[in-house]
């Protein structure tokens, strides 16, 4: 199925796909450079690589209560509205140069390692957590990690400096 989807997603013959893979278990999922309308991966489990590099989501992309066990690559992806959260969890994730046109919500998402380098648009990380503050974590401007115990931390909005 995955090969079939990635070969045809966003093609003119199909138009823009609506995709519901809620509660699916997906192993080494490759979906780069595709165009998708509404997408739901609610309660899905990704094992190994989850490659969404340069994928465009033209409607809501829902990854609520989704777990990523491996590397999740959302680098240069474009989200009309990205909804992560609930108990979503990432081992290693990249959102480098991703664009969030109508915002990205990461409430209560857990990260072991994540990079948000050069993200475009507004994302909300309030209530998200980092499992290991010593791991590689790059947050967008305006966010910081407050320690919650010896290793973990909660992502909070950084105070705006007053001049």
Rosetta blueprint (number, residue, H / E / L):
1 X L
2 X H
3 X H
4 X H
5 X H
6 X H
7 X H
8 X H
9 X L
10 X L
11 X L
12 X L
13 X L
14 X L
15 X L
16 X L
17 X E
18 X E
19 X E
20 X E
21 X L
22 X L
23 X L
24 X L
25 X E
26 X E
27 X E
28 X E
29 X E
30 X E
31 X L
32 X L
33 X L
34 X L
35 X E
36 X E
37 X E
38 X E
39 X E
40 X E
41 X L
42 X L
43 X L
44 X L
45 X E
46 X E
47 X E
48 X E
49 X E
50 X E
51 X E
52 X L
53 X L
54 X L
55 X L
56 X E
57 X E
58 X E
59 X E
60 X E
61 X E
62 X E
63 X E
64 X E
65 X L
66 X L
67 X E
68 X E
69 X E
70 X E
71 X E
72 X E
73 X E
74 X L
75 X L
76 X L
77 X L
78 X E
79 X E
80 X E
81 X E
82 X E
83 X E
84 X E
85 X E
86 X L
87 X L
88 X L
89 X E
90 X E
91 X E
92 X E
93 X E
94 X E
95 X L
96 X L
97 X L
98 X L
99 X E
100 X E
101 X E
102 X E
103 X E
104 X E
105 X E
106 X L
107 X L
108 X L
109 X L
110 X E
111 X E
112 X E
113 X E
114 X E
115 X E
116 X L
117 X L
118 X L
119 X L
120 X E
121 X E
122 X E
123 X E
124 X E
125 X L
126 X L
127 X L
128 X L
129 X E
130 X E
131 X L
132 X L
133 X L
134 X L
135 X L
136 X L
137 X E
138 X E
139 X L
140 X L
141 X L
142 X L
143 X E
144 X E
145 X E
146 X E
147 X E
148 X L
149 X L
150 X L
151 X L
152 X L
153 X E
154 X E
155 X E
156 X E
157 X E
158 X L
159 X L
160 X L
161 X L
162 X L
163 X L
